Amino acid sequence: QQNWRKISSAHDDVLGNMPHKVVRADLGAKGVFYRLRVGGFSSSEAASGACQALQARRQGCFLAGQN
């Protein structure tokens, strides 16, 4: 939740107050990571645009189902 506050604050114009959740991802030998999932976009194009805007700011982002 602390990272969500930091990221959403830094990118308020892209993320606003979107619904979000933290998801545990066990990658085996690579370890356990926690992913921040953000949803509520009006379309897949809107989600893609937001992700591209975040990536341009060097904030990691990928769309679910894509790597």
PDB file with one MODEL, atoms N, CA, C and O in Angstrom:
MODEL        1
ATOM      1  N   GLN A   1       0.825  -1.196   0.000  1.00  0.00           N
ATOM      2  CA  GLN A   1       0.000   0.000   0.000  1.00  0.00           C
ATOM      3  C   GLN A   1       0.868   1.258   0.000  1.00  0.00           C
ATOM      4  O   GLN A   1       0.519   2.274  -0.602  1.00  0.00           O
ATOM      5  N   GLN A   2       2.000   1.167   0.685  1.00  0.00           N
ATOM      6  CA  GLN A   2       2.913   2.307   0.726  1.00  0.00           C
ATOM      7  C   GLN A   2       3.438   2.624  -0.685  1.00  0.00           C
ATOM      8  O   GLN A   2       3.530   3.788  -1.075  1.00  0.00           O
ATOM      9  N   ASN A   3       3.777   1.578  -1.438  1.00  0.00           N
ATOM     10  CA  ASN A   3       4.256   1.809  -2.809  1.00  0.00           C
ATOM     11  C   ASN A   3       3.148   2.367  -3.689  1.00  0.00           C
ATOM     12  O   ASN A   3       3.417   3.195  -4.560  1.00  0.00           O
ATOM     13  N   TRP A   4       1.910   1.934  -3.482  1.00  0.00           N
ATOM     14  CA  TRP A   4       0.797   2.492  -4.259  1.00  0.00           C
ATOM     15  C   TRP A   4       0.680   3.988  -4.005  1.00  0.00           C
ATOM     16  O   TRP A   4       0.509   4.764  -4.945  1.00  0.00           O
ATOM     17  N   ARG A   5       0.769   4.394  -2.759  1.00  0.00           N
ATOM     18  CA  ARG A   5       0.671   5.828  -2.451  1.00  0.00           C
ATOM     19  C   ARG A   5       1.785   6.609  -3.142  1.00  0.00           C
ATOM     20  O   ARG A   5       1.558   7.699  -3.666  1.00  0.00           O
ATOM     21  N   LYS A   6       2.988   6.041  -3.138  1.00  0.00           N
ATOM     22  CA  LYS A   6       4.126   6.707  -3.767  1.00  0.00           C
ATOM     23  C   LYS A   6       3.937   6.801  -5.283  1.00  0.00           C
ATOM     24  O   LYS A   6       4.122   7.867  -5.870  1.00  0.00           O
ATOM     25  N   ILE A   7       3.570   5.692  -5.908  1.00  0.00           N
ATOM     26  CA  ILE A   7       3.425   5.660  -7.371  1.00  0.00           C
ATOM     27  C   ILE A   7       2.230   6.486  -7.827  1.00  0.00           C
ATOM     28  O   ILE A   7       2.333   7.256  -8.782  1.00  0.00           O
ATOM     29  N   SER A   8       1.099   6.331  -7.149  1.00  0.00           N
ATOM     30  CA  SER A   8      -0.088   7.072  -7.577  1.00  0.00           C
ATOM     31  C   SER A   8       0.089   8.571  -7.372  1.00  0.00           C
ATOM     32  O   SER A   8      -0.443   9.370  -8.142  1.00  0.00           O
ATOM     33  N   SER A   9       0.827   8.952  -6.350  1.00  0.00           N
ATOM     34  CA  SER A   9       1.096  10.365  -6.118  1.00  0.00           C
ATOM     35  C   SER A   9       2.012  10.931  -7.198  1.00  0.00           C
ATOM     36  O   SER A   9       1.794  12.039  -7.690  1.00  0.00           O
ATOM     37  N   ALA A  10       3.040  10.163  -7.564  1.00  0.00           N
ATOM     38  CA  ALA A  10       3.991  10.621  -8.579  1.00  0.00           C
ATOM     39  C   ALA A  10       3.367  10.662  -9.969  1.00  0.00           C
ATOM     40  O   ALA A  10       3.812  11.424 -10.827  1.00  0.00           O
ATOM     41  N   HIS A  11       2.332   9.843 -10.198  1.00  0.00           N
ATOM     42  CA  HIS A  11       1.727   9.737 -11.523  1.00  0.00           C
ATOM     43  C   HIS A  11       0.211   9.952 -11.443  1.00  0.00           C
ATOM     44  O   HIS A  11      -0.568   9.259 -12.097  1.00  0.00           O
ATOM     45  N   ASP A  12      -0.174  10.906 -10.643  1.00  0.00           N
ATOM     46  CA  ASP A  12      -1.592  11.183 -10.401  1.00  0.00           C
ATOM     47  C   ASP A  12      -2.348  11.484 -11.692  1.00  0.00           C
ATOM     48  O   ASP A  12      -3.517  11.120 -11.824  1.00  0.00           O
ATOM     49  N   ASP A  13      -1.693  12.145 -12.643  1.00  0.00           N
ATOM     50  CA  ASP A  13      -2.361  12.492 -13.899  1.00  0.00           C
ATOM     51  C   ASP A  13      -2.663  11.259 -14.752  1.00  0.00           C
ATOM     52  O   ASP A  13      -3.545  11.305 -15.610  1.00  0.00           O
ATOM     53  N   VAL A  14      -1.943  10.163 -14.525  1.00  0.00           N
ATOM     54  CA  VAL A  14      -2.167   8.927 -15.275  1.00  0.00           C
ATOM     55  C   VAL A  14      -3.051   7.960 -14.488  1.00  0.00           C
ATOM     56  O   VAL A  14      -3.967   7.355 -15.045  1.00  0.00           O
ATOM     57  N   LEU A  15      -2.773   7.816 -13.190  1.00  0.00           N
ATOM     58  CA  LEU A  15      -3.451   6.809 -12.384  1.00  0.00           C
ATOM     59  C   LEU A  15      -4.622   7.335 -11.568  1.00  0.00           C
ATOM     60  O   LEU A  15      -5.555   6.594 -11.257  1.00  0.00           O
ATOM     61  N   GLY A  16      -4.569   8.605 -11.228  1.00  0.00           N
ATOM     62  CA  GLY A  16      -5.650   9.165 -10.419  1.00  0.00           C
ATOM     63  C   GLY A  16      -5.899   8.327  -9.176  1.00  0.00           C
ATOM     64  O   GLY A  16      -4.964   7.965  -8.462  1.00  0.00           O
ATOM     65  N   ASN A  17      -7.154   8.023  -8.925  1.00  0.00           N
ATOM     66  CA  ASN A  17      -7.520   7.213  -7.769  1.00  0.00           C
ATOM     67  C   ASN A  17      -8.106   5.884  -8.248  1.00  0.00           C
ATOM     68  O   ASN A  17      -9.189   5.482  -7.822  1.00  0.00           O
ATOM     69  N   MET A  18      -7.370   5.204  -9.149  1.00  0.00           N
ATOM     70  CA  MET A  18      -7.827   3.955  -9.744  1.00  0.00           C
ATOM     71  C   MET A  18      -7.905   2.852  -8.694  1.00  0.00           C
ATOM     72  O   MET A  18      -7.148   2.861  -7.723  1.00  0.00           O
ATOM     73  N   PRO A  19      -8.811   1.909  -8.885  1.00  0.00           N
ATOM     74  CA  PRO A  19      -8.830   0.740  -7.994  1.00  0.00           C
ATOM     75  C   PRO A  19      -7.536  -0.057  -8.180  1.00  0.00           C
ATOM     76  O   PRO A  19      -7.028  -0.168  -9.295  1.00  0.00           O
ATOM     77  N   HIS A  20      -7.014  -0.602  -7.100  1.00  0.00           N
ATOM     78  CA  HIS A  20      -5.758  -1.326  -7.166  1.00  0.00           C
ATOM     79  C   HIS A  20      -5.736  -2.451  -6.142  1.00  0.00           C
ATOM     80  O   HIS A  20      -6.519  -2.457  -5.192  1.00  0.00           O
ATOM     81  N   LYS A  21      -4.830  -3.403  -6.347  1.00  0.00           N
ATOM     82  CA  LYS A  21      -4.596  -4.444  -5.355  1.00  0.00           C
ATOM     83  C   LYS A  21      -3.182  -4.965  -5.511  1.00  0.00           C
ATOM     84  O   LYS A  21      -2.578  -4.849  -6.578  1.00  0.00           O
ATOM     85  N   VAL A  22      -2.665  -5.534  -4.447  1.00  0.00           N
ATOM     86  CA  VAL A  22      -1.339  -6.116  -4.431  1.00  0.00           C
ATOM     87  C   VAL A  22      -1.491  -7.625  -4.592  1.00  0.00           C
ATOM     88  O   VAL A  22      -2.274  -8.257  -3.883  1.00  0.00           O
ATOM     89  N   VAL A  23      -0.734  -8.201  -5.533  1.00  0.00           N
ATOM     90  CA  VAL A  23      -0.823  -9.622  -5.828  1.00  0.00           C
ATOM     91  C   VAL A  23       0.544 -10.269  -5.612  1.00  0.00           C
ATOM     92  O   VAL A  23       1.555  -9.783  -6.119  1.00  0.00           O
ATOM     93  N   ARG A  24       0.568 -11.355  -4.866  1.00  0.00           N
ATOM     94  CA  ARG A  24       1.808 -12.096  -4.611  1.00  0.00           C
ATOM     95  C   ARG A  24       2.124 -12.950  -5.832  1.00  0.00           C
ATOM     96  O   ARG A  24       1.251 -13.644  -6.353  1.00  0.00           O
ATOM     97  N   ALA A  25       3.382 -12.899  -6.293  1.00  0.00           N
ATOM     98  CA  ALA A  25       3.815 -13.694  -7.439  1.00  0.00           C
ATOM     99  C   ALA A  25       5.045 -14.500  -7.044  1.00  0.00           C
ATOM    100  O   ALA A  25       6.128 -13.943  -6.863  1.00  0.00           O
ATOM    101  N   ASP A  26       4.877 -15.809  -6.909  1.00  0.00           N
ATOM    102  CA  ASP A  26       5.984 -16.698  -6.569  1.00  0.00           C
ATOM    103  C   ASP A  26       6.628 -17.158  -7.870  1.00  0.00           C
ATOM    104  O   ASP A  26       6.030 -17.929  -8.621  1.00  0.00           O
ATOM    105  N   LEU A  27       7.837 -16.692  -8.136  1.00  0.00           N
ATOM    106  CA  LEU A  27       8.539 -17.009  -9.374  1.00  0.00           C
ATOM    107  C   LEU A  27       9.583 -18.103  -9.175  1.00  0.00           C
ATOM    108  O   LEU A  27      10.603 -18.138  -9.863  1.00  0.00           O
ATOM    109  N   GLY A  28       9.318 -18.980  -8.241  1.00  0.00           N
ATOM    110  CA  GLY A  28      10.203 -20.120  -8.004  1.00  0.00           C
ATOM    111  C   GLY A  28      11.583 -19.685  -7.569  1.00  0.00           C
ATOM    112  O   GLY A  28      11.746 -18.990  -6.566  1.00  0.00           O
ATOM    113  N   ALA A  29      12.582 -20.106  -8.340  1.00  0.00           N
ATOM    114  CA  ALA A  29      13.983 -19.828  -7.991  1.00  0.00           C
ATOM    115  C   ALA A  29      14.297 -18.338  -7.983  1.00  0.00           C
ATOM    116  O   ALA A  29      15.243 -17.909  -7.321  1.00  0.00           O
ATOM    117  N   LYS A  30      13.525 -17.554  -8.701  1.00  0.00           N
ATOM    118  CA  LYS A  30      13.756 -16.103  -8.731  1.00  0.00           C
ATOM    119  C   LYS A  30      13.272 -15.425  -7.456  1.00  0.00           C
ATOM    120  O   LYS A  30      13.704 -14.316  -7.141  1.00  0.00           O
ATOM    121  N   GLY A  31      12.386 -16.076  -6.727  1.00  0.00           N
ATOM    122  CA  GLY A  31      11.893 -15.525  -5.476  1.00  0.00           C
ATOM    123  C   GLY A  31      10.434 -15.107  -5.538  1.00  0.00           C
ATOM    124  O   GLY A  31       9.749 -15.337  -6.534  1.00  0.00           O
ATOM    125  N   VAL A  32       9.980 -14.501  -4.481  1.00  0.00           N
ATOM    126  CA  VAL A  32       8.605 -14.023  -4.371  1.00  0.00           C
ATOM    127  C   VAL A  32       8.600 -12.517  -4.580  1.00  0.00           C
ATOM    128  O   VAL A  32       9.376 -11.784  -3.967  1.00  0.00           O
ATOM    129  N   PHE A  33       7.724 -12.080  -5.442  1.00  0.00           N
ATOM    130  CA  PHE A  33       7.587 -10.659  -5.735  1.00  0.00           C
ATOM    131  C   PHE A  33       6.136 -10.255  -5.495  1.00  0.00           C
ATOM    132  O   PHE A  33       5.241 -11.098  -5.448  1.00  0.00           O
ATOM    133  N   TYR A  34       5.927  -8.976  -5.347  1.00  0.00           N
ATOM    134  CA  TYR A  34       4.574  -8.455  -5.187  1.00  0.00           C
ATOM    135  C   TYR A  34       4.308  -7.477  -6.312  1.00  0.00           C
ATOM    136  O   TYR A  34       5.064  -6.530  -6.528  1.00  0.00           O
ATOM    137  N   ARG A  35       3.223  -7.721  -7.022  1.00  0.00           N
ATOM    138  CA  ARG A  35       2.851  -6.871  -8.153  1.00  0.00           C
ATOM    139  C   ARG A  35       1.691  -5.987  -7.746  1.00  0.00           C
ATOM    140  O   ARG A  35       0.781  -6.404  -7.029  1.00  0.00           O
ATOM    141  N   LEU A  36       1.748  -4.785  -8.211  1.00  0.00           N
ATOM    142  CA  LEU A  36       0.675  -3.829  -7.977  1.00  0.00           C
ATOM    143  C   LEU A  36      -0.215  -3.824  -9.212  1.00  0.00           C
ATOM    144  O   LEU A  36       0.221  -3.426 -10.292  1.00  0.00           O
ATOM    145  N   ARG A  37      -1.450  -4.261  -9.056  1.00  0.00           N
ATOM    146  CA  ARG A  37      -2.389  -4.297 -10.180  1.00  0.00           C
ATOM    147  C   ARG A  37      -3.338  -3.116 -10.081  1.00  0.00           C
ATOM    148  O   ARG A  37      -3.912  -2.836  -9.028  1.00  0.00           O
ATOM    149  N   VAL A  38      -3.485  -2.435 -11.205  1.00  0.00           N
ATOM    150  CA  VAL A  38      -4.357  -1.271 -11.279  1.00  0.00           C
ATOM    151  C   VAL A  38      -5.401  -1.552 -12.347  1.00  0.00           C
ATOM    152  O   VAL A  38      -5.068  -2.032 -13.431  1.00  0.00           O
ATOM    153  N   GLY A  39      -6.650  -1.260 -12.053  1.00  0.00           N
ATOM    154  CA  GLY A  39      -7.723  -1.523 -13.010  1.00  0.00           C
ATOM    155  C   GLY A  39      -8.693  -0.366 -13.081  1.00  0.00           C
ATOM    156  O   GLY A  39      -8.475   0.697 -12.500  1.00  0.00           O
ATOM    157  N   GLY A  40      -9.765  -0.599 -13.804  1.00  0.00           N
ATOM    158  CA  GLY A  40     -10.793   0.425 -13.902  1.00  0.00           C
ATOM    159  C   GLY A  40     -10.674   1.314 -15.122  1.00  0.00           C
ATOM    160  O   GLY A  40     -11.338   2.348 -15.198  1.00  0.00           O
ATOM    161  N   PHE A  41      -9.842   0.933 -16.079  1.00  0.00           N
ATOM    162  CA  PHE A  41      -9.716   1.732 -17.293  1.00  0.00           C
ATOM    163  C   PHE A  41     -10.952   1.532 -18.161  1.00  0.00           C
ATOM    164  O   PHE A  41     -11.585   0.478 -18.106  1.00  0.00           O
ATOM    165  N   SER A  42     -11.290   2.512 -18.942  1.00  0.00           N
ATOM    166  CA  SER A  42     -12.508   2.456 -19.753  1.00  0.00           C
ATOM    167  C   SER A  42     -12.394   1.510 -20.941  1.00  0.00           C
ATOM    168  O   SER A  42     -13.407   1.073 -21.488  1.00  0.00           O
ATOM    169  N   SER A  43     -11.146   1.188 -21.349  1.00  0.00           N
ATOM    170  CA  SER A  43     -10.934   0.295 -22.486  1.00  0.00           C
ATOM    171  C   SER A  43      -9.509  -0.241 -22.435  1.00  0.00           C
ATOM    172  O   SER A  43      -8.673   0.249 -21.676  1.00  0.00           O
ATOM    173  N   SER A  44      -9.246  -1.254 -23.254  1.00  0.00           N
ATOM    174  CA  SER A  44      -7.878  -1.780 -23.321  1.00  0.00           C
ATOM    175  C   SER A  44      -6.935  -0.727 -23.900  1.00  0.00           C
ATOM    176  O   SER A  44      -5.752  -0.691 -23.561  1.00  0.00           O
ATOM    177  N   GLU A  45      -7.466   0.130 -24.778  1.00  0.00           N
ATOM    178  CA  GLU A  45      -6.646   1.204 -25.342  1.00  0.00           C
ATOM    179  C   GLU A  45      -6.254   2.216 -24.266  1.00  0.00           C
ATOM    180  O   GLU A  45      -5.131   2.719 -24.259  1.00  0.00           O
ATOM    181  N   ALA A  46      -7.174   2.507 -23.368  1.00  0.00           N
ATOM    182  CA  ALA A  46      -6.882   3.435 -22.268  1.00  0.00           C
ATOM    183  C   ALA A  46      -5.830   2.840 -21.338  1.00  0.00           C
ATOM    184  O   ALA A  46      -4.930   3.545 -20.881  1.00  0.00           O
ATOM    185  N   ALA A  47      -5.943   1.547 -21.060  1.00  0.00           N
ATOM    186  CA  ALA A  47      -4.963   0.876 -20.206  1.00  0.00           C
ATOM    187  C   ALA A  47      -3.595   0.881 -20.880  1.00  0.00           C
ATOM    188  O   ALA A  47      -2.580   1.136 -20.231  1.00  0.00           O
ATOM    189  N   SER A  48      -3.568   0.602 -22.167  1.00  0.00           N
ATOM    190  CA  SER A  48      -2.316   0.593 -22.920  1.00  0.00           C
ATOM    191  C   SER A  48      -1.677   1.982 -22.937  1.00  0.00           C
ATOM    192  O   SER A  48      -0.464   2.109 -22.776  1.00  0.00           O
ATOM    193  N   GLY A  49      -2.479   3.006 -23.128  1.00  0.00           N
ATOM    194  CA  GLY A  49      -1.970   4.378 -23.125  1.00  0.00           C
ATOM    195  C   GLY A  49      -1.391   4.771 -21.785  1.00  0.00           C
ATOM    196  O   GLY A  49      -0.353   5.430 -21.720  1.00  0.00           O
ATOM    197  N   ALA A  50      -2.064   4.367 -20.704  1.00  0.00           N
ATOM    198  CA  ALA A  50      -1.563   4.667 -19.364  1.00  0.00           C
ATOM    199  C   ALA A  50      -0.243   3.957 -19.122  1.00  0.00           C
ATOM    200  O   ALA A  50       0.685   4.535 -18.557  1.00  0.00           O
ATOM    201  N   CYS A  51      -0.159   2.704 -19.549  1.00  0.00           N
ATOM    202  CA  CYS A  51       1.070   1.935 -19.372  1.00  0.00           C
ATOM    203  C   CYS A  51       2.218   2.569 -20.162  1.00  0.00           C
ATOM    204  O   CYS A  51       3.337   2.675 -19.659  1.00  0.00           O
ATOM    205  N   GLN A  52       1.945   2.980 -21.375  1.00  0.00           N
ATOM    206  CA  GLN A  52       2.979   3.634 -22.186  1.00  0.00           C
ATOM    207  C   GLN A  52       3.453   4.932 -21.534  1.00  0.00           C
ATOM    208  O   GLN A  52       4.645   5.238 -21.545  1.00  0.00           O
ATOM    209  N   ALA A  53       2.520   5.687 -20.971  1.00  0.00           N
ATOM    210  CA  ALA A  53       2.883   6.940 -20.296  1.00  0.00           C
ATOM    211  C   ALA A  53       3.764   6.657 -19.085  1.00  0.00           C
ATOM    212  O   ALA A  53       4.726   7.382 -18.835  1.00  0.00           O
ATOM    213  N   LEU A  54       3.438   5.602 -18.329  1.00  0.00           N
ATOM    214  CA  LEU A  54       4.248   5.242 -17.167  1.00  0.00           C
ATOM    215  C   LEU A  54       5.634   4.772 -17.592  1.00  0.00           C
ATOM    216  O   LEU A  54       6.634   5.149 -16.981  1.00  0.00           O
ATOM    217  N   GLN A  55       5.696   3.951 -18.635  1.00  0.00           N
ATOM    218  CA  GLN A  55       6.988   3.468 -19.116  1.00  0.00           C
ATOM    219  C   GLN A  55       7.868   4.619 -19.603  1.00  0.00           C
ATOM    220  O   GLN A  55       9.084   4.593 -19.410  1.00  0.00           O
ATOM    221  N   ALA A  56       7.270   5.615 -20.225  1.00  0.00           N
ATOM    222  CA  ALA A  56       8.028   6.779 -20.688  1.00  0.00           C
ATOM    223  C   ALA A  56       8.654   7.533 -19.515  1.00  0.00           C
ATOM    224  O   ALA A  56       9.654   8.233 -19.676  1.00  0.00           O
ATOM    225  N   ARG A  57       8.062   7.383 -18.351  1.00  0.00           N
ATOM    226  CA  ARG A  57       8.586   8.017 -17.126  1.00  0.00           C
ATOM    227  C   ARG A  57       9.476   7.062 -16.330  1.00  0.00           C
ATOM    228  O   ARG A  57       9.829   7.335 -15.183  1.00  0.00           O
ATOM    229  N   ARG A  58       9.827   5.949 -16.951  1.00  0.00           N
ATOM    230  CA  ARG A  58      10.671   4.935 -16.321  1.00  0.00           C
ATOM    231  C   ARG A  58       9.999   4.263 -15.128  1.00  0.00           C
ATOM    232  O   ARG A  58      10.669   3.823 -14.194  1.00  0.00           O
ATOM    233  N   GLN A  59       8.687   4.189 -15.167  1.00  0.00           N
ATOM    234  CA  GLN A  59       7.931   3.441 -14.157  1.00  0.00           C
ATOM    235  C   GLN A  59       7.525   2.125 -14.810  1.00  0.00           C
ATOM    236  O   GLN A  59       6.827   2.120 -15.824  1.00  0.00           O
ATOM    237  N   GLY A  60       7.961   1.011 -14.230  1.00  0.00           N
ATOM    238  CA  GLY A  60       7.637  -0.291 -14.791  1.00  0.00           C
ATOM    239  C   GLY A  60       6.138  -0.490 -14.916  1.00  0.00           C
ATOM    240  O   GLY A  60       5.362  -0.086 -14.050  1.00  0.00           O
ATOM    241  N   CYS A  61       5.747  -1.126 -16.018  1.00  0.00           N
ATOM    242  CA  CYS A  61       4.326  -1.366 -16.271  1.00  0.00           C
ATOM    243  C   CYS A  61       4.189  -2.421 -17.354  1.00  0.00           C
ATOM    244  O   CYS A  61       4.951  -2.422 -18.321  1.00  0.00           O
ATOM    245  N   PHE A  62       3.225  -3.318 -17.201  1.00  0.00           N
ATOM    246  CA  PHE A  62       2.865  -4.219 -18.286  1.00  0.00           C
ATOM    247  C   PHE A  62       1.395  -4.547 -18.157  1.00  0.00           C
ATOM    248  O   PHE A  62       0.837  -4.513 -17.061  1.00  0.00           O
ATOM    249  N   LEU A  63       0.773  -4.862 -19.264  1.00  0.00           N
ATOM    250  CA  LEU A  63      -0.628  -5.210 -19.266  1.00  0.00           C
ATOM    251  C   LEU A  63      -0.783  -6.686 -18.913  1.00  0.00           C
ATOM    252  O   LEU A  63       0.021  -7.516 -19.339  1.00  0.00           O
ATOM    253  N   ALA A  64      -1.803  -7.010 -18.144  1.00  0.00           N
ATOM    254  CA  ALA A  64      -2.046  -8.399 -17.745  1.00  0.00           C
ATOM    255  C   ALA A  64      -2.146  -9.264 -19.000  1.00  0.00           C
ATOM    256  O   ALA A  64      -2.816  -8.898 -19.965  1.00  0.00           O
ATOM    257  N   GLY A  65      -1.483 -10.398 -18.975  1.00  0.00           N
ATOM    258  CA  GLY A  65      -1.489 -11.281 -20.118  1.00  0.00           C
ATOM    259  C   GLY A  65      -0.409 -10.976 -21.118  1.00  0.00           C
ATOM    260  O   GLY A  65      -0.281 -11.662 -22.132  1.00  0.00           O
ATOM    261  N   GLN A  66       0.382  -9.934 -20.838  1.00  0.00           N
ATOM    262  CA  GLN A  66       1.477  -9.553 -21.725  1.00  0.00           C
ATOM    263  C   GLN A  66       2.740  -9.366 -20.907  1.00  0.00           C
ATOM    264  O   GLN A  66       2.670  -9.050 -19.719  1.00  0.00           O
ATOM    265  N   ASN A  67       3.879  -9.554 -21.521  1.00  0.00           N
ATOM    266  CA  ASN A  67       5.165  -9.329 -20.835  1.00  0.00           C
ATOM    267  C   ASN A  67       6.083  -8.512 -21.699  1.00  0.00           C
ATOM    268  O   ASN A  67       7.209  -8.219 -21.297  1.00  0.00           O
TER     269      ASN A  67
ENDMDL
END
